Amino acid sequence: MKSKISGLYAVTPDIADTSELLVKVEAALAGGASLLQYRNKIASAALRLVQARALLMLCREHAVPFIINDHLDLALALDADGLHLGGEDGSLAEARARLGPDKILGASCYNQLDSALNAARIGASYIAFGSFFPSSVKPGAVPAPLTLLREARPRLSLPVVAIGGITLDNAPQLIAAGADGVAVVSALFAAPDIRAAAKQFSELFAKH
């Protein structure tokens, strides 16, 4: 199992058709995605369980960590590799206590370095900053400046993941500024060839 938080961090789009979702994720994993986060804001609890269980098996086959967005109970029920929490998605301290010390715990800190430093103290495994670019997934997201990555790098010992409107064209500047990973939804899963897009994103990190 790869546990290093780096490279292409694939985040699932809202897809109700589980078969379609699995085909897309399989392509992303085959192309080199190093982590997968299951995020579905429109699914019922029953559908989330079905999809998350299937995705967990897929990630196991590829030896890629499987992270659940928001839903601590679902992560615990499936023994997922970790959980990612946004600023209003629950207590990081409670999540760490219930997950135990060995699971991955990610924290969205938007454009706030102080929040990131606090999350690190509480027990986060990695920090996500963004949105660095306009995002179709979160059109109202708080913008984060590129300088945040350069400022955070010497002050955080945790891996830093950049998120928000990331494409193959703009990802290199985030990596150059200090991002360990890039979390991508649309530029990956809406690509004409998902596997090829995943490979191209992954190759950006090989150059650094």
Backbone as a printed PyTorch tensor [residue, N CA C, xyz], in Angstrom:
tensor([[[  0.8370,  -1.2040,   0.0000],
         [  0.0000,   0.0000,   0.0000],
         [  0.8690,   1.2500,   0.0000]],

        [[  0.6390,   2.1130,  -0.9510],
         [  1.3530,   3.3940,  -0.9800],
         [  0.6980,   4.3300,   0.0410]],

        [[  1.4790,   4.8980,   0.9170],
         [  0.8920,   5.7950,   1.9140],
         [  1.4160,   7.2200,   1.7940]],

        [[  2.3880,   7.4180,   0.9110],
         [  2.9300,   8.7650,   0.7460],
         [  1.9080,   9.6510,   0.0380]],

        [[  1.6740,  10.8240,   0.5940],
         [  0.7060,  11.7500,   0.0030],
         [  1.4460,  12.6170,  -1.0010]],

        [[  1.3840,  12.2230,  -2.2600],
         [  2.0710,  12.9890,  -3.2950],
         [  1.5280,  12.5840,  -4.6570]],

        [[  1.8410,  13.4110,  -5.6560],
         [  1.4350,  13.0860,  -7.0110],
         [ -0.0070,  13.4490,  -7.3130]],

        [[ -0.6070,  12.6830,  -8.2030],
         [ -1.9880,  12.9410,  -8.6160],
         [ -2.9610,  12.3640,  -7.6070]],

        [[ -3.7440,  13.2360,  -7.0090],
         [ -4.7660,  12.8600,  -6.0270],
         [ -6.1140,  12.9710,  -6.7490]],

        [[ -6.6490,  11.8350,  -7.1700],
         [ -7.9000,  11.8200,  -7.9330],
         [ -9.0890,  11.9500,  -6.9910]],

        [[-10.0000,  12.8630,  -7.3160],
         [-11.2180,  13.0750,  -6.5160],
         [-12.4190,  12.8040,  -7.4190]],

        [[-13.2860,  11.8990,  -7.0010],
         [-14.3790,  11.4630,  -7.8710],
         [-15.4060,  12.5650,  -8.1170]],

        [[-15.9600,  12.5970,  -9.3310],
         [-17.0730,  13.5030,  -9.6220],
         [-18.3790,  12.8890,  -9.1230]],

        [[-19.4440,  13.6900,  -9.0920],
         [-20.7630,  13.1840,  -8.6950],
         [-21.3500,  12.3670,  -9.8440]],

        [[-21.2800,  11.0560,  -9.7260],
         [-21.8280,  10.1610, -10.7450],
         [-22.7340,   9.1440, -10.0600]],

        [[-23.9890,   9.0910, -10.4820],
         [-24.9480,   8.1670,  -9.8700],
         [-24.7740,   6.7370, -10.3670]],

        [[-24.3180,   6.5910, -11.6040],
         [-24.1500,   5.2730, -12.2170],
         [-22.8410,   4.6540, -11.7160]],

        [[-22.9590,   3.6660, -10.8570],
         [-21.7750,   3.0760, -10.2360],
         [-20.8590,   2.4200, -11.2610]],

        [[-21.4220,   1.7580, -12.2590],
         [-20.6030,   1.1120, -13.2900],
         [-19.7670,   2.1360, -14.0430]],

        [[-20.3910,   3.2580, -14.3990],
         [-19.6720,   4.3310, -15.0920],
         [-18.5540,   4.8840, -14.2120]],

        [[-18.8630,   5.0830, -12.9330],
         [-17.8700,   5.6000, -11.9900],
         [-16.6660,   4.6630, -11.9040]],

        [[-16.9200,   3.3730, -11.8270],
         [-15.8350,   2.3990, -11.6970],
         [-14.9480,   2.3680, -12.9410]],

        [[-15.5550,   2.4820, -14.1060],
         [-14.7810,   2.5010, -15.3470],
         [-13.8440,   3.7130, -15.3580]],

        [[-14.3770,   4.8750, -14.9690],
         [-13.5690,   6.0960, -14.9590],
         [-12.4380,   6.0050, -13.9310]],

        [[-12.7540,   5.5060, -12.7410],
         [-11.7370,   5.4190, -11.6910],
         [-10.6710,   4.3860, -12.0460]],

        [[-11.0890,   3.2850, -12.6250],
         [-10.1190,   2.2640, -13.0660],
         [ -9.1000,   2.8840, -14.0250]],

        [[ -9.5840,   3.7110, -14.9420],
         [ -8.6930,   4.3640, -15.9060],
         [ -7.7300,   5.3140, -15.1990]],

        [[ -8.2350,   6.0570, -14.2200],
         [ -7.3780,   6.9970, -13.4820],
         [ -6.2980,   6.2610, -12.6940]],

        [[ -6.6740,   5.1730, -12.0710],
         [ -5.7070,   4.3910, -11.2930],
         [ -4.6820,   3.7310, -12.2100]],

        [[ -5.1540,   3.2280, -13.3310],
         [ -4.2370,   2.6020, -14.2970],
         [ -3.2530,   3.6250, -14.8590]],

        [[ -3.6870,   4.8850, -14.9360],
         [ -2.8240,   5.9430, -15.4530],
         [ -1.8210,   6.4730, -14.4530]],

        [[ -1.9880,   6.1100, -13.1800],
         [ -0.9720,   6.5090, -12.2030],
         [ -1.4330,   7.3690, -11.0440]],

        [[ -2.7500,   7.5390, -10.8620],
         [ -3.2290,   8.2860,  -9.6850],
         [ -2.6770,   7.6290,  -8.4210]],

        [[ -2.1580,   8.4150,  -7.5080],
         [ -1.5090,   7.8450,  -6.3270],
         [ -2.4230,   7.7890,  -5.1080]],

        [[ -3.5360,   8.5060,  -5.1540],
         [ -4.5690,   8.4170,  -4.1140],
         [ -5.9210,   8.6170,  -4.7830]],

        [[ -6.9700,   8.0900,  -4.1340],
         [ -8.3300,   8.3220,  -4.6150],
         [ -9.1980,   8.7760,  -3.4520]],

        [[ -9.9060,   9.8890,  -3.6770],
         [-10.8860,  10.3450,  -2.6930],
         [-12.2820,  10.1700,  -3.2820]],

        [[-13.1360,   9.4670,  -2.5180],
         [-14.5290,   9.3200,  -2.9280],
         [-15.3280,  10.4820,  -2.3770]],

        [[-15.8140,  11.3000,  -3.3110],
         [-16.6070,  12.4710,  -2.9480],
         [-17.8490,  12.4640,  -3.8270]],

        [[-19.0130,  12.3480,  -3.2190],
         [-20.2640,  12.3930,  -3.9760],
         [-21.2910,  13.1510,  -3.1470]],

        [[-21.5770,  14.3810,  -3.5690],
         [-22.4550,  15.2590,  -2.7950],
         [-23.9320,  15.0340,  -3.1080]],

        [[-24.2470,  14.1910,  -4.0980],
         [-25.6600,  14.0030,  -4.4670],
         [-26.1810,  12.6070,  -4.1460]],

        [[-25.2970,  11.6870,  -3.7790],
         [-25.7080,  10.2990,  -3.5480],
         [-26.4340,  10.1450,  -2.2190]],

        [[-27.3550,   9.1900,  -2.1860],
         [-27.9970,   8.7920,  -0.9330],
         [-26.9880,   7.9960,  -0.1120]],

        [[-27.2980,   7.7930,   1.1610],
         [-26.4050,   7.0070,   2.0220],
         [-26.2410,   5.5950,   1.4700]],

        [[-27.3180,   5.0390,   0.9530],
         [-27.2570,   3.6750,   0.4110],
         [-26.3500,   3.6080,  -0.8100]],

        [[-26.4720,   4.5970,  -1.7030],
         [-25.6230,   4.6090,  -2.9010],
         [-24.1710,   4.8600,  -2.5280]],

        [[-23.9370,   5.7480,  -1.5780],
         [-22.5640,   6.0030,  -1.1250],
         [-21.9080,   4.7230,  -0.6380]],

        [[-22.6600,   3.9240,   0.0970],
         [-22.1140,   2.6720,   0.6210],
         [-21.7450,   1.7200,  -0.5130]],

        [[-22.6410,   1.5920,  -1.4770],
         [-22.3920,   0.7070,  -2.6350],
         [-21.1680,   1.1770,  -3.4180]],

        [[-21.1400,   2.4720,  -3.7250],
         [-20.0320,   2.9990,  -4.5240],
         [-18.7130,   2.9330,  -3.7690]],

        [[-18.7280,   3.3110,  -2.5080],
         [-17.4900,   3.3230,  -1.7270],
         [-16.9350,   1.9140,  -1.5660]],

        [[-17.8040,   0.9480,  -1.3580],
         [-17.3420,  -0.4350,  -1.2070],
         [-16.6660,  -0.9270,  -2.4960]],

        [[-17.2840,  -0.6120,  -3.6360],
         [-16.7210,  -1.0330,  -4.9260],
         [-15.3980,  -0.3200,  -5.2100]],

        [[-15.3430,   0.9630,  -4.8930],
         [-14.1110,   1.7250,  -5.1260],
         [-12.9760,   1.2630,  -4.2140]],

        [[-13.3210,   0.8840,  -2.9980],
         [-12.3020,   0.3810,  -2.0730],
         [-11.6330,  -0.8690,  -2.6470]],

        [[-12.4270,  -1.7620,  -3.1900],
         [-11.8810,  -2.9890,  -3.7840],
         [-10.9590,  -2.6620,  -4.9670]],

        [[-11.3790,  -1.6780,  -5.7580],
         [-10.5820,  -1.2520,  -6.9150],
         [ -9.2470,  -0.6720,  -6.4580]],

        [[ -9.3030,   0.1560,  -5.4330],
         [ -8.0670,   0.7520,  -4.9040],
         [ -7.1420,  -0.3080,  -4.3130]],

        [[ -7.7200,  -1.3060,  -3.6780],
         [ -6.9050,  -2.3930,  -3.1250],
         [ -6.1540,  -3.1110,  -4.2560]],

        [[ -6.8390,  -3.3190,  -5.3730],
         [ -6.2150,  -4.0030,  -6.5140],
         [ -5.0180,  -3.2150,  -7.0390]],

        [[ -5.1020,  -1.8890,  -6.9500],
         [ -4.0310,  -1.0340,  -7.4760],
         [ -3.0590,  -0.5810,  -6.3780]],

        [[ -3.2790,  -1.0310,  -5.1440],
         [ -2.4350,  -0.6360,  -4.0040],
         [ -2.3560,   0.8800,  -3.8610]],

        [[ -3.5340,   1.5070,  -3.9810],
         [ -3.6470,   2.9670,  -3.8620],
         [ -4.5500,   3.2910,  -2.6640]],

        [[ -4.1550,   4.2160,  -1.7980],
         [ -4.9820,   4.5650,  -0.6520],
         [ -6.3540,   5.1110,  -1.0640]],

        [[ -7.3690,   4.6870,  -0.3320],
         [ -8.7540,   5.0910,  -0.5910],
         [ -9.2320,   5.9680,   0.5520]],

        [[ -9.5750,   7.2090,   0.2160],
         [ -9.9800,   8.2210,   1.2040],
         [-11.4630,   8.5580,   1.0010]],

        [[-12.1990,   8.6190,   2.0940],
         [-13.6070,   9.0240,   2.0450],
         [-13.7130,  10.5080,   2.3730]],

        [[-14.4930,  11.2340,   1.5990],
         [-14.7400,  12.6520,   1.8840],
         [-15.9100,  12.7960,   2.8550]],

        [[-15.6730,  13.5090,   3.9350],
         [-16.7350,  13.9400,   4.8760],
         [-17.2780,  12.8770,   5.8230]],

        [[-17.5140,  11.6600,   5.3470],
         [-18.3400,  10.7050,   6.0970],
         [-17.4890,   9.7660,   6.9470]],

        [[-17.2690,  10.1700,   8.1960],
         [-16.4370,   9.3960,   9.1170],
         [-17.0000,   8.0020,   9.3480]],

        [[-18.3100,   7.9020,   9.5640],
         [-18.9090,   6.5990,   9.8440],
         [-18.7290,   5.6390,   8.6700]],

        [[-18.8190,   6.1610,   7.4530],
         [-18.6250,   5.3290,   6.2680],
         [-17.1650,   4.8600,   6.1830]],

        [[-16.2400,   5.7620,   6.4570],
         [-14.8220,   5.3930,   6.4440],
         [-14.5390,   4.2930,   7.4650]],

        [[-15.1420,   4.4060,   8.6350],
         [-14.9480,   3.3970,   9.6790],
         [-15.6050,   2.0730,   9.3080]],

        [[-16.8160,   2.1560,   8.7520],
         [-17.5540,   0.9400,   8.4050],
         [-16.8210,   0.1080,   7.3630]],

        [[-16.1600,   0.7790,   6.4230],
         [-15.4780,   0.0740,   5.3360],
         [-14.0020,  -0.1860,   5.6350]],

        [[-13.5200,   0.3450,   6.7490],
         [-12.0860,   0.2970,   7.0450],
         [-11.2900,   0.9160,   5.8900]],

        [[-11.7750,   2.0630,   5.4280],
         [-11.0700,   2.8060,   4.3740],
         [ -9.7140,   3.2570,   4.9040]],

        [[ -8.8600,   3.6900,   3.9910],
         [ -7.5140,   4.0920,   4.4020],
         [ -7.4830,   5.4550,   5.0730]],

        [[ -8.5590,   6.2170,   4.8810],
         [ -8.5650,   7.5210,   5.5220],
         [ -9.8110,   8.3260,   5.2500]],

        [[ -9.7780,   9.5590,   5.7250],
         [-10.9140,  10.4750,   5.6810],
         [-10.3950,  11.8630,   5.3430]],

        [[-11.1970,  12.6030,   4.5770],
         [-10.8620,  14.0040,   4.3050],
         [-12.0160,  14.8730,   4.8080]],

        [[-11.6830,  15.8930,   5.5840],
         [-12.6960,  16.7800,   6.1500],
         [-12.5050,  18.2110,   5.6700]],

        [[-13.6180,  18.8420,   5.2760],
         [-13.6280,  20.2700,   4.9910],
         [-13.7830,  21.0450,   6.2810]],

        [[-13.7880,  22.3420,   6.1640],
         [-13.8390,  23.1910,   7.3480],
         [-15.1000,  23.0450,   8.1790]],

        [[-16.1980,  22.6110,   7.5600],
         [-17.4620,  22.4910,   8.2960],
         [-17.9790,  21.0550,   8.2970]],

        [[-17.0750,  20.1030,   8.1220],
         [-17.4920,  18.7070,   7.9770],
         [-17.2610,  17.8660,   9.2230]],

        [[-17.0290,  18.5080,  10.3460],
         [-16.8250,  17.7400,  11.5690],
         [-15.4840,  18.0590,  12.2080]],

        [[-15.2860,  17.4790,  13.3890],
         [-14.1080,  17.7580,  14.1970],
         [-12.9240,  16.8940,  13.7830]],

        [[-11.8210,  17.5510,  13.4660],
         [-10.5970,  16.8100,  13.1540],
         [-10.1360,  15.9740,  14.3470]],

        [[-10.2480,  16.5520,  15.5340],
         [ -9.7990,  15.8410,  16.7340],
         [-10.6330,  14.5790,  16.9620]],

        [[-11.9490,  14.6980,  16.7820],
         [-12.8120,  13.5250,  16.9490],
         [-12.5000,  12.4750,  15.8820]],

        [[-12.3090,  12.9480,  14.6520],
         [-12.0010,  12.0190,  13.5650],
         [-10.7030,  11.2680,  13.8430]],

        [[ -9.6710,  11.9750,  14.2860],
         [ -8.4020,  11.3140,  14.5830],
         [ -8.5740,  10.3080,  15.7200]],

        [[ -9.3280,  10.6850,  16.7360],
         [ -9.5380,   9.7860,  17.8680],
         [-10.2560,   8.5040,  17.4300]],

        [[-11.2580,   8.6420,  16.5740],
         [-12.0390,   7.4800,  16.1510],
         [-11.3340,   6.6600,  15.0670]],

        [[-10.5570,   7.3240,  14.2120],
         [ -9.8340,   6.6020,  13.1670],
         [ -8.6280,   5.8530,  13.7150]],

        [[ -8.0700,   6.3740,  14.8070],
         [ -6.8230,   5.8140,  15.3110],
         [ -5.6300,   6.5070,  14.6690]],

        [[ -4.4420,   6.1610,  15.1190],
         [ -3.2520,   6.9070,  14.6840],
         [ -2.7540,   6.5650,  13.2900]],

        [[ -3.1780,   5.4340,  12.7400],
         [ -2.5580,   4.9480,  11.5050],
         [ -3.3000,   5.3140,  10.2240]],

        [[ -4.5280,   5.8010,  10.3400],
         [ -5.2960,   6.1550,   9.1480],
         [ -4.9060,   7.5490,   8.6490]],

        [[ -5.1060,   7.7580,   7.3670],
         [ -4.8390,   9.0660,   6.7540],
         [ -5.9820,  10.0190,   7.1040]],

        [[ -5.6440,  11.2200,   7.5140],
         [ -6.6520,  12.2450,   7.8110],
         [ -6.2460,  13.5410,   7.1250]],

        [[ -7.0490,  13.9400,   6.1440],
         [ -6.7760,  15.1650,   5.4070],
         [ -7.6680,  16.3010,   5.8670]],

        [[ -7.1640,  17.5110,   5.7910],
         [ -7.9170,  18.6820,   6.2290],
         [ -7.8740,  19.7760,   5.1700]],

        [[ -9.0550,  20.2400,   4.7580],
         [ -9.1270,  21.4030,   3.8650],
         [ -8.9100,  22.6680,   4.6790]],

        [[ -7.9180,  23.4440,   4.3030],
         [ -7.6160,  24.6800,   5.0290],
         [ -7.7280,  25.9110,   4.1330]],

        [[ -8.2470,  25.7150,   2.9280],
         [ -8.5990,  26.8080,   2.0160],
         [ -7.4150,  27.7460,   1.7720]],

        [[ -7.4820,  28.9710,   2.3000],
         [ -6.3630,  29.9070,   2.1150],
         [ -5.7820,  30.3400,   3.4610]],

        [[ -5.9400,  29.4810,   4.4720],
         [ -5.6080,  29.8600,   5.8550],
         [ -4.4430,  29.0380,   6.4000]],

        [[ -3.2880,  29.6490,   6.4770],
         [ -2.1150,  28.9650,   7.0060],
         [ -2.2650,  28.6530,   8.4900]],

        [[ -2.8660,  29.5590,   9.2500],
         [ -3.0680,  29.3160,  10.6830],
         [ -3.9250,  28.0730,  10.9050]],

        [[ -4.9570,  27.9240,  10.0910],
         [ -5.8230,  26.7480,  10.1790],
         [ -5.0300,  25.4780,   9.8820]],

        [[ -4.1270,  25.5680,   8.9270],
         [ -3.2970,  24.4160,   8.5780],
         [ -2.3570,  24.0360,   9.7220]],

        [[ -1.7610,  25.0310,  10.3410],
         [ -0.8560,  24.7610,  11.4590],
         [ -1.6110,  24.1240,  12.6200]],

        [[ -2.8490,  24.5720,  12.8330],
         [ -3.6750,  23.9940,  13.8880],
         [ -4.0630,  22.5540,  13.5460]],

        [[ -4.4290,  22.3150,  12.2780],
         [ -4.7840,  20.9590,  11.8450],
         [ -3.6040,  20.0060,  12.0170]],

        [[ -2.4110,  20.5050,  11.7510],
         [ -1.2130,  19.6810,  11.9260],
         [ -1.0350,  19.2980,  13.3920]],

        [[ -1.2990,  20.2410,  14.2810],
         [ -1.1700,  19.9560,  15.7170],
         [ -2.1990,  18.9250,  16.1630]],

        [[ -3.3850,  18.9770,  15.5780],
         [ -4.4720,  18.0710,  15.9790],
         [ -4.2270,  16.6410,  15.4980]],

        [[ -3.4840,  16.5040,  14.4160],
         [ -3.2010,  15.1580,  13.9380],
         [ -3.5240,  14.8930,  12.4890]],

        [[ -3.6620,  15.9580,  11.6820],
         [ -3.8890,  15.7640,  10.2480],
         [ -2.6680,  15.1020,   9.6150]],

        [[ -2.9190,  14.3180,   8.5610],
         [ -1.8300,  13.6560,   7.8320],
         [ -1.3460,  14.5070,   6.6720]],

        [[ -2.2360,  15.3180,   6.1340],
         [ -1.8780,  16.2310,   5.0560],
         [ -2.8420,  17.4120,   5.0780]],

        [[ -2.4250,  18.4970,   4.4290],
         [ -3.2190,  19.7240,   4.3450],
         [ -3.5910,  19.9750,   2.8890]],

        [[ -4.8350,  20.3630,   2.6500],
         [ -5.2560,  20.7720,   1.3060],
         [ -5.5100,  22.2740,   1.3050]],

        [[ -4.8680,  22.9850,   0.3960],
         [ -5.0990,  24.4090,   0.2030],
         [ -5.7780,  24.6350,  -1.1540]],

        [[ -6.5900,  25.6720,  -1.2420],
         [ -7.2350,  26.0340,  -2.5070],
         [ -8.5750,  26.7030,  -2.2200]],

        [[ -9.1510,  27.3010,  -3.2230],
         [ -9.0120,  27.0040,  -4.6320],
         [ -7.9860,  27.9430,  -5.3010]],

        [[ -7.0140,  27.3320,  -5.9890],
         [ -5.9810,  28.1310,  -6.6270],
         [ -6.4350,  28.7350,  -7.9460]],

        [[ -7.3880,  28.0700,  -8.5910],
         [ -7.9210,  28.5570,  -9.8630],
         [ -9.4400,  28.4040,  -9.8370]],

        [[-10.1660,  29.1360, -10.6800],
         [-11.6230,  28.9930, -10.7160],
         [-12.0150,  27.5330, -10.9700]],

        [[-12.9840,  27.0520, -10.1730],
         [-13.3620,  25.6410, -10.2320],
         [-14.8180,  25.4670, -10.6230]],

        [[-15.0720,  24.5940, -11.5850],
         [-16.4570,  24.3010, -11.9710],
         [-17.1450,  23.4360, -10.9200]],

        [[-16.3550,  22.6750, -10.1500],
         [-16.9280,  21.8280,  -9.0990],
         [-17.3730,  22.6820,  -7.9120]],

        [[-16.5570,  23.6940,  -7.5720],
         [-16.8900,  24.6060,  -6.4690],
         [-16.7410,  26.0410,  -6.9630]],

        [[-17.7350,  26.5230,  -7.7130],
         [-17.6070,  27.8620,  -8.3200],
         [-17.4900,  28.9960,  -7.3040]],

        [[-17.9970,  28.8030,  -6.0960],
         [-17.9330,  29.8700,  -5.0960],
         [-16.7950,  29.7110,  -4.1140]],

        [[-15.8320,  28.8600,  -4.4410],
         [-14.7450,  28.5720,  -3.5050],
         [-13.8770,  29.7950,  -3.2380]],

        [[-13.3660,  29.8470,  -2.0180],
         [-12.4660,  30.9370,  -1.6200],
         [-11.1690,  30.8180,  -2.4240]],

        [[-10.7070,  31.9030,  -3.0560],
         [ -9.4500,  31.8230,  -3.8070],
         [ -8.2350,  31.7850,  -2.8810]],

        [[ -7.2450,  31.0400,  -3.2920],
         [ -5.9880,  30.9620,  -2.5440],
         [ -4.8520,  31.4210,  -3.4540]],

        [[ -3.9380,  32.2430,  -2.9390],
         [ -2.8260,  32.7200,  -3.7790],
         [ -1.7130,  31.6840,  -3.8620]],

        [[ -0.9940,  31.7080,  -4.9520],
         [  0.1280,  30.7970,  -5.1440],
         [  1.1900,  30.9910,  -4.0580]],

        [[  1.3010,  32.2090,  -3.5730],
         [  2.3040,  32.5020,  -2.5370],
         [  2.0510,  31.7210,  -1.2530]],

        [[  0.7930,  31.2700,  -1.0460],
         [  0.4650,  30.4930,   0.1540],
         [  1.2970,  29.2140,   0.2180]],

        [[  1.5010,  28.5820,  -0.9310],
         [  2.2910,  27.3440,  -0.9620],
         [  3.7330,  27.6190,  -0.5620]],

        [[  4.2820,  28.7090,  -1.0750],
         [  5.6720,  29.0460,  -0.7470],
         [  5.8110,  29.4150,   0.7380]],

        [[  4.7940,  30.0690,   1.2670],
         [  4.8080,  30.4630,   2.6840],
         [  4.6280,  29.2540,   3.5890]],

        [[  3.7740,  28.3220,   3.1670],
         [  3.4550,  27.1550,   4.0030],
         [  4.5870,  26.1400,   4.0450]],

        [[  5.3140,  26.0330,   2.9330],
         [  6.3000,  24.9520,   2.7960],
         [  7.2900,  24.8820,   3.9610]],

        [[  7.9290,  25.9910,   4.3520],
         [  8.8960,  25.8930,   5.4500],
         [  8.2530,  25.7630,   6.8350]],

        [[  6.9620,  26.0480,   6.9250],
         [  6.3130,  26.0390,   8.2430],
         [  5.5170,  24.7680,   8.5180]],

        [[  5.2960,  23.9720,   7.4980],
         [  4.5320,  22.7370,   7.6610],
         [  5.4180,  21.5300,   7.3800]],

        [[  5.3900,  20.5700,   8.2720],
         [  6.1410,  19.3330,   8.0230],
         [  5.2670,  18.2960,   7.3200]],

        [[  3.9740,  18.6190,   7.1480],
         [  3.0480,  17.6970,   6.4950],
         [  3.0340,  17.9000,   4.9820]],

        [[  2.6480,  16.8660,   4.2280],
         [  2.4360,  17.0460,   2.7930],
         [  1.3350,  18.0710,   2.5330]],

        [[  1.4880,  18.8090,   1.4480],
         [  0.5150,  19.8330,   1.0620],
         [ -0.0720,  19.4720,  -0.3020]],

        [[ -1.4010,  19.4490,  -0.3620],
         [ -2.1180,  19.1470,  -1.6010],
         [ -2.8160,  20.4150,  -2.0800]],

        [[ -2.6390,  20.7430,  -3.3500],
         [ -3.3160,  21.8940,  -3.9510],
         [ -4.5920,  21.4190,  -4.6270]],

        [[ -5.6400,  22.2460,  -4.5590],
         [ -6.9230,  21.8740,  -5.1460],
         [ -7.5770,  23.1090,  -5.7600]],

        [[ -8.4450,  22.8750,  -6.7300],
         [ -9.2490,  23.9640,  -7.2760],
         [ -8.8880,  24.3650,  -8.6820]],

        [[ -9.6530,  23.8750,  -9.6550],
         [ -9.4690,  24.2910, -11.0430],
         [ -8.1500,  23.8840, -11.6540]],

        [[ -7.5630,  22.7900, -11.1650],
         [ -6.2190,  22.4080, -11.6170],
         [ -6.2870,  21.6510, -12.9400]],

        [[ -5.4090,  22.0570, -13.8560],
         [ -5.3160,  21.4500, -15.1780],
         [ -3.8620,  21.0670, -15.4490]],

        [[ -3.6480,  20.3810, -16.5470],
         [ -2.2770,  20.0440, -16.9310],
         [ -1.4430,  21.2920, -17.2040]],

        [[ -2.1020,  22.3610, -17.6340],
         [ -1.3810,  23.5990, -17.9450],
         [ -0.9500,  24.3740, -16.7030]],

        [[ -1.8120,  24.3870, -15.6670],
         [ -1.4660,  25.2030, -14.5000],
         [ -0.8600,  24.4090, -13.3390]],

        [[ -0.9330,  23.0780, -13.3890],
         [ -0.3800,  22.2690, -12.2950],
         [  1.1180,  22.4850, -12.0770]],

        [[  1.9270,  22.6420, -13.1460],
         [  3.3650,  22.7880, -12.9110],
         [  3.7360,  23.9470, -11.9940]],

        [[  3.0050,  25.0610, -12.0690],
         [  3.3600,  26.1930, -11.2050],
         [  3.0390,  25.8920,  -9.7390]],

        [[  2.0200,  25.0650,  -9.4960],
         [  1.7060,  24.6720,  -8.1210],
         [  2.7910,  23.7460,  -7.5620]],

        [[  3.2290,  22.8190,  -8.3980],
         [  4.2830,  21.8900,  -7.9760],
         [  5.5810,  22.6610,  -7.7160]],

        [[  5.8800,  23.5990,  -8.5920],
         [  7.0920,  24.4100,  -8.4230],
         [  7.0350,  25.2500,  -7.1520]],

        [[  5.8250,  25.6540,  -6.7630],
         [  5.6630,  26.4860,  -5.5600],
         [  5.6810,  25.6600,  -4.2720]],

        [[  5.6480,  24.3290,  -4.4070],
         [  5.7830,  23.4980,  -3.2110],
         [  4.6930,  22.4840,  -2.9570]],

        [[  3.7080,  22.3580,  -3.8530],
         [  2.6480,  21.3650,  -3.6520],
         [  3.2110,  19.9530,  -3.8180]],

        [[  2.9270,  19.0920,  -2.8410],
         [  3.3480,  17.6900,  -2.9320],
         [  2.4190,  16.8950,  -3.8340]],

        [[  1.1620,  17.3430,  -3.8820],
         [  0.1730,  16.6560,  -4.7020],
         [ -0.8240,  17.6500,  -5.2550]],

        [[ -1.5470,  17.2320,  -6.3110],
         [ -2.6280,  18.0640,  -6.8460],
         [ -3.8950,  17.2190,  -6.8660]],

        [[ -4.9580,  17.7670,  -6.2860],
         [ -6.2540,  17.0920,  -6.2700],
         [ -7.0530,  17.5550,  -7.4810]],

        [[ -7.4760,  16.6060,  -8.2960],
         [ -8.0960,  16.9420,  -9.5800],
         [ -9.4010,  16.1810,  -9.7520]],

        [[-10.4330,  16.9050, -10.2000],
         [-11.7160,  16.2790, -10.5330],
         [-11.9270,  16.3840, -12.0450]],

        [[-12.3370,  17.5550, -12.5090],
         [-12.7900,  17.7300, -13.8910],
         [-11.7050,  17.4710, -14.9330]],

        [[-10.5090,  18.0200, -14.7300],
         [ -9.4540,  17.8660, -15.7370],
         [ -9.0140,  16.4200, -15.8890]],

        [[ -9.3820,  15.6010, -14.9220],
         [ -9.0750,  14.1710, -15.0040],
         [-10.2770,  13.3840, -15.5180]],

        [[-11.3910,  13.4740, -14.7990],
         [-12.5300,  12.6010, -15.0950],
         [-13.3920,  13.0610, -16.2710]],

        [[-13.2130,  14.3150, -16.7010],
         [-13.9150,  14.7820, -17.9000],
         [-13.0090,  14.7440, -19.1330]],

        [[-11.7950,  14.2380, -18.9600],
         [-10.8590,  14.1560, -20.0860],
         [-11.3220,  13.1010, -21.0860]],

        [[-11.0380,  13.3070, -22.3700],
         [-11.4300,  12.3180, -23.3780],
         [-10.7730,  10.9590, -23.1370]],

        [[ -9.5460,  10.9810, -22.6120],
         [ -8.8170,   9.7560, -22.2830],
         [ -8.3190,   9.9020, -20.8470]],

        [[ -9.0640,   9.3290, -19.9150],
         [ -8.7630,   9.5170, -18.4880],
         [ -7.4140,   8.9130, -18.1190]],

        [[ -7.1450,   7.7500, -18.6480],
         [ -5.8660,   7.1020, -18.3310],
         [ -4.6880,   7.9570, -18.8090]],

        [[ -4.7960,   8.4740, -20.0150],
         [ -3.7140,   9.3160, -20.5410],
         [ -3.5520,  10.5920, -19.7280]],

        [[ -4.6820,  11.1890, -19.3220],
         [ -4.6160,  12.4060, -18.5020],
         [ -3.9500,  12.1180, -17.1660]],

        [[ -4.2960,  10.9930, -16.5440],
         [ -3.6820,  10.6140, -15.2650],
         [ -2.1770,  10.4220, -15.4230]],

        [[ -1.7930,   9.8150, -16.5110],
         [ -0.3620,   9.5870, -16.7780],
         [  0.3630,  10.9180, -16.9470]],

        [[ -0.2630,  11.8500, -17.6610],
         [  0.3620,  13.1630, -17.8720],
         [  0.4980,  13.9300, -16.5640]],

        [[ -0.5390,  13.8900, -15.7230],
         [ -0.4550,  14.5510, -14.4130],
         [  0.6710,  13.9200, -13.5770]],

        [[  0.7120,  12.6050, -13.5720],
         [  1.7270,  11.9060, -12.7640],
         [  3.1280,  12.2320, -13.2360]],

        [[  3.2980,  12.3540, -14.5370],
         [  4.6210,  12.6450, -15.0860],
         [  5.1340,  14.0350, -14.7100]],

        [[  4.2120,  14.9520, -14.3990],
         [  4.6260,  16.2930, -13.9680],
         [  5.4750,  16.2160, -12.6910]],

        [[  5.1600,  15.2330, -11.8510],
         [  5.8710,  15.1080, -10.5760],
         [  7.2330,  14.4440, -10.7480]],

        [[  7.3610,  13.6550, -11.7940],
         [  8.6390,  12.9960, -12.0560],
         [  9.7170,  14.0000, -12.4390]],

        [[  9.2860,  15.1930, -12.8720],
         [ 10.2330,  16.2110, -13.3070],
         [ 10.7690,  17.0300, -12.1240]],

        [[ 10.2050,  16.7790, -10.9280],
         [ 10.6260,  17.5790,  -9.7580],
         [ 11.3280,  16.7190,  -8.7330]]])
